[in-house]
Amino acid sequence: MASDERVARAEEVLRVYGLSEGGWRRTPSGNLREVLRDLMQWCDATQHGFERALAAARAEHQAESAGDSEGPRGAGTA
């Protein structure tokens, strides 16, 4: 998935939180913290490992970012 698609999905989630009761009073970073706290609660309630998922997501993000910095895939060098 392209990074611009990921950014658009994240913006949509944060937009929904911004429209929620009290969300309009928070800054975008405040809404981000609210999303993360809700995800932590969800992980606790459903016995999913938040820290494990965060570490995996961070590793995938770093791998994607490293791939993006190498230029377009399949492009040859002269």
N, C-alpha and C positions, 0 to 999 in steps of 0.2 A: 504494500500500500504506500502510496506517495506521501511525503511529509505534509504537503498542502492539504491532503484529505484528512490526515490525522489532526492537523490544526483546526480544520473546519468542524470536525466532530467534537473536539474539545471546546471550541467556542460555543457550539450548540448546547452542550451540557452546562457550561457556565452561564449561558443566556437563560436557560431554564431556572437555574438556581437564583439568578438575578431577578427573575420574575416572581419567585416564591415570596411568601410572607416574610418580611424582614430582609429578604435578599436585596431589594432595591436600596437598602440603607448601607449595605456592605460594599467595600471596594472589590474590584476583580480578584485581588489576592485574598481578601476575606472570603469570597465565594469559593475560591480554590481550596482554602483551608476547610471550609464547610464540606465540600465534596470529599476531600480526603478523610475527614472525620467520619462522614457517613459510610464511606467504603470500609474504614476500620471497624465500625460497628457491624456492618454487614458481614465482614469476615469473621468477627467474633461470634455472631449469631448463627452463621452457617458452617463454622469450623473450617474456614479457608485461611491459609497463612498469608496475612497481609505483607509482612516483611519479605517472605519468600517470593510472593508475586511481584513486589516492588523491585527486588533484586533482579529477578528474571526480566522484568520490563526495562530496567535500567541497562542491563547487558544487551538486550535486543536493540534498544535505542542507540547505544554506543556503536554497535555493529553496523546499524543502518547509517549512522552519521559518518562513520569511517568510510563506508561505501560511497556515500554522497560526495565526499571530499576528493575522491579519485576521478571525478568527472563522469561523463556519460558512459554507461556500460556498453561494451562492444565497440567503443571507439578505439581505433588503432593509433599508434604514435608514429610520427614521421621521422 
